[in-house]
Amino acid sequence: MPLRNPYPGANAEYGPRHLTRESAADFWNAPALADALGRPDIVHANNFWCPLQLGGSRLVYTLYDLAFLVDPSWTTEANRIGCFEGVFRSSIAADWIVAISEASRRDYLRIFPHFPAGRVRVIHPCSRFFAADDMPGERPERLRAVAPGRFWLSVGTIEPRKNQRRLAEAFAGYLAGGGEPMPLVLAGGEGWCMEGFPRFLEELGIAQHVIVTGYVSDAELIWFYRHCYANLYPSLFEGFGLPVLEGMQFGAPTIASNSSSIPEVAGEAAVLLPPEDTGAWTKAMLELAASPAQRDAMAGRSRARAACFDWNRGAGQLLALYDEALSQPARSRT
């Protein structure tokens, strides 16, 4: 939590600042939690954790995704346990669930059929770059030798769910098929369960054509989106898929997975492919590289699609949900 409140105002303030997970857990699990919070009308839990001892406060819980249940190999045991505890508690204690996509809503009700379906509301997130349409971004030092518009981009933490291994295989097929040797830029920090990935790139014979940036700043990410030849998003499972929307905002032509929530975000603006079919990804990259006209048309569709996701509408939907939550009895937890 920031040291100072970035949203100053007469009715805006922060509560306790916790420096460790242990102190945060002690606070949020305390029997007198409602009193410690000042007995608010609404508590909105917007990470995987879910408080329980809230007295008469309405509890709104944001659900992102249930990826940790879909395939346990995508994450660590500690993360699976922590995430499951939070969403399970929400199924018992929350008055309302805010799902970030229809796909996440369906998953939640499938896993927790006891939760009232009418109290799960879909409110889409939006790009955090909503005020940055005119920002040129900042070119990363590692791409000084790469011409703008002459690289493939894939944004996301390097981890199994994001599917970079299959993308690397598809890219190797693209190069072997005579595709223009534009580098593949993987923009994202190192995640879990991907030990040996650099060696994997070496074994494919493409390491010299792949740039793994690690963490990038927002300014650098904007530059990536603006100047990539196309944004590739092969993720196996998403609750929403923000890099798809963010890239589209800046006109990035997009090739993405047809899995989980991603078609809901991309609509008809992207080329959607099965994330496991590396041959289909290779073919799509070869076709797009050979057709600048198709790329330009996709860029226009991307911008139009991104405009469908609006922060003002989302904020209005959330405020309306708060009003609805206060106007109705708390959910029975017996």
ZICOR-V376758 format. One record per residue. N is the residue number from 1. RES is the residue in one letter. PHI is phi in whole degrees, -180 to 180 (NA if undefined). OMEGA is omega in whole degrees, -180 to 180 (NA if undefined). NEAR is the number of other C-alpha atoms within 12 Angstrom. Layout:
N,RES,PHI,OMEGA,NEAR
N,RES,PHI,OMEGA,NEAR
This chain:
1,M,NA,-179,14
2,P,-61,177,13
3,L,-69,179,12
4,R,-124,-178,13
5,N,-70,179,16
6,P,-79,180,11
7,Y,-122,-176,11
8,P,-69,178,10
9,G,168,-176,9
10,A,-62,-176,8
11,N,-115,180,8
12,A,-125,177,11
13,E,-159,176,17
14,Y,-97,173,18
15,G,-89,-177,18
16,P,-60,177,20
17,R,-102,-177,16
18,H,-100,-178,17
19,L,-94,-180,14
20,T,-135,176,12
21,R,-63,-178,14
22,E,-66,-180,11
23,S,-68,177,14
24,A,-64,180,19
25,A,-64,178,19
26,D,-60,-178,18
27,F,-67,-172,25
28,W,-77,176,27
29,N,-101,-176,20
30,A,-66,178,18
31,P,-58,-178,17
32,A,-98,-177,18
33,L,-58,-178,24
34,A,-59,178,25
35,D,-66,-179,17
36,A,-64,179,19
37,L,-86,-178,25
38,G,83,179,17
39,R,49,-180,18
40,P,-71,176,19
41,D,-66,-176,21
42,I,-135,167,29
43,V,-114,179,33
44,H,-111,178,31
45,A,-89,-175,29
46,N,-117,162,22
47,N,-132,-174,20
48,F,-71,-179,27
49,W,-73,179,32
50,C,-137,177,34
51,P,-74,-176,40
52,L,-120,-168,36
53,Q,-89,-172,26
54,L,-110,178,32
55,G,59,-178,24
56,G,-91,180,26
57,S,-69,172,31
58,R,-78,-180,35
59,L,-111,174,40
60,V,-108,-174,40
61,Y,-126,177,41
62,T,-87,177,38
63,L,-102,179,46
64,Y,-95,179,38
65,D,-163,178,34
66,L,-120,-177,42
67,A,-59,-178,35
68,F,-64,176,30
69,L,-94,-176,27
70,V,-68,180,23
71,D,-147,-177,16
72,P,-60,-178,20
73,S,-73,-178,18
74,W,-77,-175,27
75,T,-149,-178,26
76,T,-94,-180,22
77,E,-62,-180,17
78,A,-61,179,13
79,N,-68,179,21
80,R,-60,-178,23
81,I,-65,-179,19
82,G,-64,-179,23
83,C,-67,-178,27
84,F,-66,179,28
85,E,-59,-179,23
86,G,-64,-177,30
87,V,-72,176,41
88,F,-66,178,30
89,R,-61,179,27
90,S,-64,-179,39
91,S,-67,180,37
92,I,-96,-166,27
93,A,-107,-173,35
94,A,-74,173,40
95,D,-85,179,43
96,W,-140,172,41
97,I,-112,171,46
98,V,-103,178,40
99,A,-93,-176,35
100,I,-85,175,36
101,S,-160,173,34
102,E,-63,179,28
103,A,-62,178,33
104,S,-66,177,38
105,R,-60,180,36
106,R,-61,-180,27
107,D,-61,-177,31
108,Y,-63,-178,38
109,L,-71,175,28
110,R,-72,-179,18
111,I,-80,-177,21
112,F,-124,-176,23
113,P,-66,179,17
114,H,-76,-178,20
115,F,-79,-179,30
116,P,-62,-176,24
117,A,-60,-179,23
118,G,-69,180,19
119,R,-106,174,30
120,V,-113,-175,35
121,R,-110,177,34
122,V,-91,173,32
123,I,-131,-176,34
124,H,-72,168,36
125,P,-75,-180,34
126,C,-136,180,32
127,S,-68,176,31
128,R,-73,179,22
129,F,-96,-174,30
130,F,-59,-179,23
131,A,-103,-173,15
132,A,-116,-176,19
133,D,-57,-177,24
134,D,-96,-179,14
135,M,-77,180,20
136,P,-75,-175,19
137,G,83,-176,22
138,E,-130,-177,22
139,R,-70,179,26
140,P,-68,-180,27
141,E,-58,-175,13
142,R,-69,-180,21
143,L,-110,180,28
144,R,-62,-177,10
145,A,-91,-178,14
146,V,-104,-178,25
147,A,-70,175,17
148,P,-56,-179,23
149,G,81,-177,28
150,R,-123,174,24
151,F,-152,172,35
152,W,-86,-178,44
153,L,-124,168,47
154,S,-140,-174,46
155,V,-107,176,46
156,G,154,175,35
157,T,-56,179,28
158,I,-77,-178,35
159,E,-156,-172,30
160,P,-57,-177,31
161,R,-64,-179,38
162,K,-78,165,40
163,N,72,-179,36
164,Q,-68,179,41
165,R,-64,179,36
166,R,-67,177,33
167,L,-62,177,48
168,A,-62,177,44
169,E,-64,178,33
170,A,-64,179,33
171,F,-67,176,44
172,A,-61,176,37
173,G,-65,178,28
174,Y,-61,179,33
175,L,-66,179,27
176,A,-65,-180,19
177,G,-84,177,20
178,G,89,178,18
179,G,-65,178,25
180,E,-55,-172,25
181,P,-75,171,26
182,M,-77,-179,31
183,P,-69,173,34
184,L,-100,180,41
185,V,-103,176,43
186,L,-103,-175,43
187,A,-102,180,39
188,G,170,180,27
189,G,-75,179,20
190,E,-76,179,25
191,G,-102,-178,22
192,W,-101,170,21
193,C,61,179,22
194,M,-127,177,25
195,E,-61,179,15
196,G,86,-179,15
197,F,-63,177,28
198,P,-59,178,23
199,R,-65,177,16
200,F,-60,178,21
201,L,-64,178,28
202,E,-64,-178,17
203,E,-65,176,16
204,L,-75,-179,24
205,G,78,-176,19
206,I,-122,-173,30
207,A,-56,-178,23
208,Q,-73,180,20
209,H,-106,-178,25
210,V,-118,177,36
211,I,-112,177,29
212,V,-101,-170,32
213,T,-83,-165,27
214,G,72,-179,22
215,Y,-60,175,20
216,V,-124,178,27
217,S,-75,177,18
218,D,-61,-180,25
219,A,-63,178,22
220,E,-67,-180,27
221,L,-64,176,38
222,I,-59,178,37
223,W,-62,178,34
224,F,-57,-178,46
225,Y,-62,-177,45
226,R,-68,-167,37
227,H,-116,178,33
228,C,-73,172,40
229,Y,-69,174,41
230,A,-160,178,47
231,N,-99,-178,48
232,L,-105,-178,49
233,Y,-133,-173,51
234,P,-91,-172,48
235,S,-54,179,43
236,L,-76,-175,33
237,F,-162,178,36
238,E,-142,169,39
239,G,-79,177,38
240,F,-146,-179,38
241,G,106,-175,40
242,L,-59,179,32
243,P,-60,175,43
244,V,-66,-179,47
245,L,-66,-179,47
246,E,-61,179,43
247,G,-63,-180,51
248,M,-63,178,48
249,Q,-56,-178,41
250,F,-99,173,41
251,G,82,180,37
252,A,-74,170,46
253,P,-60,-168,51
254,T,-130,168,54
255,I,-116,-172,47
256,A,-141,178,51
257,S,-69,173,40
258,N,-97,-175,31
259,S,-100,172,30
260,S,46,-173,34
261,S,-88,-169,37
262,I,-62,176,39
263,P,-60,178,33
264,E,-64,180,33
265,V,-84,-172,43
266,A,-78,-176,43
267,G,58,180,29
268,E,-97,-177,24
269,A,-82,-176,36
270,A,-112,166,41
271,V,-85,-176,37
272,L,-108,-174,31
273,L,-136,173,31
274,P,-61,-175,28
275,P,-68,-180,35
276,E,-88,-173,27
277,D,-92,-177,26
278,T,-64,178,26
279,G,-62,179,24
280,A,-66,179,28
281,W,-69,176,34
282,T,-59,-178,33
283,K,-62,-179,26
284,A,-64,179,34
285,M,-67,178,43
286,L,-62,-179,31
287,E,-66,-178,23
288,L,-69,179,31
289,A,-64,-179,30
290,A,-87,-175,19
291,S,-135,176,19
292,P,-58,179,19
293,A,-65,177,14
294,Q,-63,179,24
295,R,-61,-179,31
296,D,-63,179,22
297,A,-65,178,21
298,M,-65,179,32
299,A,-61,178,34
300,G,-65,179,25
301,R,-66,179,29
302,S,-61,-179,37
303,R,-62,180,32
304,A,-65,180,25
305,R,-67,-179,32
306,A,-61,-179,39
307,A,-66,180,28
308,C,-75,-177,25
309,F,-107,-169,31
310,D,-124,-179,23
311,W,-63,-178,21
312,N,-62,178,18
313,R,-65,179,17
314,G,-63,178,22
315,A,-63,178,17
316,G,-64,178,15
317,Q,-65,-180,20
318,L,-70,177,28
319,L,-63,177,19
320,A,-65,177,16
321,L,-65,176,30
322,Y,-58,179,28
323,D,-61,-180,18
324,E,-65,179,21
325,A,-62,-179,32
326,L,-75,-177,23
327,S,-85,-177,15
328,Q,-117,176,16
329,P,-61,174,16
330,A,-61,179,24
331,R,-65,176,26
332,S,-68,-179,17
333,R,-111,180,18
334,T,-95,NA,8
